[in-house]
Every structure is written in structure tokens, then in C-alpha cells.
Amino acid sequence: MAEKSSTDTTDVTQRLLVQANAGDEASREQLFQHCCERLERLARKMLVDFPTVRRWEQTDDVFQNGAVRLVRALQDVKPDSVRHFYALAAIQIRRELLDMARHYGGANGQAHTLESAHVTRRESRSVGLEASDRSNAPDRLASWTELHMLIEKLPDEEREVCELLWYQGLTQPQAAEVLQMPLRTLKRRWQKVRLKLHEVCNDRI
């Protein structure tokens, strides 16, 4: 029963997407209403992987701003499938998170300023940083931001695997089904992506 419900939902999304691509504004609004819950879950899931932003922003803000970006993107891009629609959504949400990360990170960002103040107070009391504080230290937050920027620049086929498995939280069999490829091929591509990111980041994350 759950499988049928999932299929029905995909069919409705596809129908609304086709109508929206044809210029039907009412269908475009219905498309967002129909996909709102899933897009919000996607924003929540992606926010977890942006510790810089998570300290300052809530899921609703990320979701709303990402949705605005998606609306603008849909004026120029016409996704031809549900898969491509959600891939485009993931890109827009990630770009919003990256802009937020740049705002809060860096030498003059709020995260850096606050953390520096905390470190100064702790050092004055001769108390070291705890593990949780180290995980949010400015240099580590910058590395996380760099990682997501690298993902943004991956070739389309590699980035899509990363988005499905990491950001959207699909299992490997589920992602292979969405991408319509053998599970073995997906596993090989995922391993390639992980090795590439590991090498570029030089084990800093």
C-alpha cells in the first residue's frame, strides 16, 4: 500500500511538472504545495551538514530562501522528470546554505567572532576547548564549507549520486533505482566521489 502511495505521489508530481513547464502558473503553485513537505525535509537534512549555519539559522529560513531560488531557477530550467526537479531543488538549497555559510564563516563572520570570544574567555581560565567546541571551530567550519563547495563543482553524474545518498538520505539500492543504474555501478561511482573529496580535502574533515 505504501509503495502504491509513493508511486501515486510521483505520478502527480510529474503531471504538475509537465503542466508547469508548459507555462501553467496554477500548476506551478500546486507543484510547490504538493512537494512542500519533501522539500522542507530536504532542507532540514542538508542543514545538518552545515554546522556553521545550523548555529544561527532554522530550517524554515533555509527552506523559504531555497524555495525562492528554486522558483527563479524554474524560470530558466525546465526539469523533464521528478528526479531532475528534486536535483535542481537540492542544488538551490545547497547554494543558499553555502551563501549563509560564507556569511557566518570566514575571518569576519559571526561564527568566527563568537568562537574567538569564547576561546579568549576559556584561555583566561586555563580551560581547553571541549570536543564539541573543536568541531565548531572556525577552521573546521571553513573546511566544511569548502567540502560543500567542492560537491557543487562535481560533474553532474557524481554530484547527483552525492545528493541522493548524502543530502537526501536515500539508501544505495534506492538511489540506484532512481538513477536507473545497476547497484554495482552506483557503488563504484559513490566510492569514486568519496575518494575524490577525501584527496582534495586532504583529510581535514
N, C-alpha and C positions, 0 to 999 in steps of 0.2 A: 504493500500500500504506500509506504514511504517513497519507494522507487518511482511509482506512478506519479505521485505528487511532485517529485523533483522533476520528472520529465515534463509534466504539465506546465510547471513554472518556467522551465527553459523554453518551451514552445510559445508561451505568452510573451516572454521577453523577446524572442526572435521576431514574433509578429509585430510587436510595438516598435522594435528597432527598424524593421523594414519600412514601416509607415513613417517613422520619424525621419529616416534618411530621405524619404520622398518629399519631405517638407511639411508634414502634418504636425503642427505645433501642439495640438491636443494630445497626440500620441507621444510626443516627446515628454510632455508633462506626466502623462500616465506611466511612461517608461521609468522616470525617476521615482515616482511614487511606488511603483511595483518593485524596484530594485533598492529602495532606500535602506531597508534593513540590512541587506547583504553588503551594501556599500559602507554602511556605518560599522559593520563587523570588520570589514577590510581595513578601515581607518583605525579602529581600535587595535587590531592585530599588528599593523605596521607601526603604530605609535610605540608599542612595547620595545621595538628595536631602535628607537631614537631616544636614548636616556637624557640627552641634552634638553630635548623638547618636552619630554614627559614630566620633568620637574616643574614646568611652567604652564603647560597648556593641557586642556582637557580634550577628550575625544570629539566632543561636539564642535569645538572650534576647528579642529583638523578636518573633520568631515564636511562642515559647511564651506570652508575655504577650498577644499579639494573638489567639492561639487561645483563650485563656481568655475574653477579651472576646467573641469570636465565639460561643462556647458559651452565654454568658449572653444574648447578643442573640437567639440562636435560640430561647430560651425564650419570647420575646415576638413575634418576627418570623418569619413563615413564607415564605421565598422561594419563588416559584412557578416558578422556572426556574434553570438553571445560571448564566445571565447575572446574575440578581439575587443568587444565592448569592455569587458572586465579588465583586460590587459591595459587598455587605454586608461581606465579608471585608476588602476594601480600606479601607472606612470604619473598621472596628475597628482595623486595623493602623495606619492614619494617626493615629487618636486616641491609640493607645499611643505612637507616635512624638512626637506633639505634647506629651503629658504628660512624656515623657522630655526633650524639648527645653526645656520650661519648667523642669524640674528642673536641668538643666545650664546653662541660659542665664540671662539676667537679671542684675541687679546683684549678687546674692549667689550665683549659680550657680558650679559648679566650673569651667566653661569660662571665665567672666569672671575668676575668681580666678587661675587658672593663666596666662591670657593677660596679665593685668595684671602678674604677677610676671615673665613673660618680657620684656614691654616695658620694665619698670624696669631689668632687667639689661642689656638691649641699649642702652638710652639711656645707661646709665652708661658703656658702652664706646663711645658715639657711633656705634652701628651701627643703621641703619634697618631697618624691617620688610621682609622679602622678600615677593614676590608671594604665595607660598603662605600666609604668616602673615596677610597682609591679608585673604585670602579667609576666614580663620577668626576674624577679629577679632570681638569681642563685638557691635558694632553691626551687622555684616554677618550674623552668626549670628541675631540678633534679627529681622532683615529676612527671612531665610529662614523662620523660624518663623512670622512674620506671613503670609508668602505661603501657606504650607500651611493656615493657619487660614482665610484667605480662600477657598481652594479648598473647604474643608469647608463653607462657607456658601453656595456657589454653588447655583443652582436644580438640581434633580435631573438634568435633561437635559443641562445644561452640565457638571456635576460628573462625570457618567458618561463623557462624551467625554474629559475631562481624565484621569480614572483609566485609561481604556483606552489612550490614546496616551502619556501621560507615565509613570504608575506601572507599568502592566502592559506597556508597551513594544510594543503592537501597531502595525502599520502602519495607515495611514489606510484602505486597502481592507479590511483585516481588521476594523477597528473598525466600518466601515460595514456589513459583513456581520453582525457580532454584534448591532448595533443595528437591523438590518433597515431601513436607510435608504439613499437614493441617496448615492453618494460626494460629489457636489456639495453636498448638504445637510450632510454631516458636515464637509466643509472649511469651509463657511460658519460653522457653529457653533463649530468649533475656532478660527477667526480671531476670532470674537466674544469667546470666552473669553480668548484671549491679549491682545487689546486691553483688555478689562476689567481684567485683572490688572495689565497694564502701567500703565494710568492710575491705578489705586488705589495701586500701589506707588510711583508717581511716579519710575520709572526708577532705583530704589535698588538693584535686584538685577540 
